[in-house]
């Protein structure tokens, strides 16, 4: 499968249970179209469920032979990843 242009997704400042459905729907649509770039510079707070959703989205993109990248991860996002011991799961997708 040929990778199409990357579809950008910008994460909001607060990623909690209230915002997960909308983000998930956007990720699903983007992954069906091609490679995905998630911009995470605005993230101030992120739930554990959101981190697992990003891991799942990256795996879905990989299965579809598309790239999945998280660009400009905020300190809050990287701190949450480290605190939960998810560094290995995110290492291949983090940019900048």
Secondary structure, 3 states (H helix, E strand, C coil): CCCCCCEEEECCCEECHHHHHHHHHHHHHHHHHCCEEEECCCCCEECHHHHHHHHHHHHHHHHCCCCEEEECCCHHHHHHHHHCCCHHHHCCCEEC
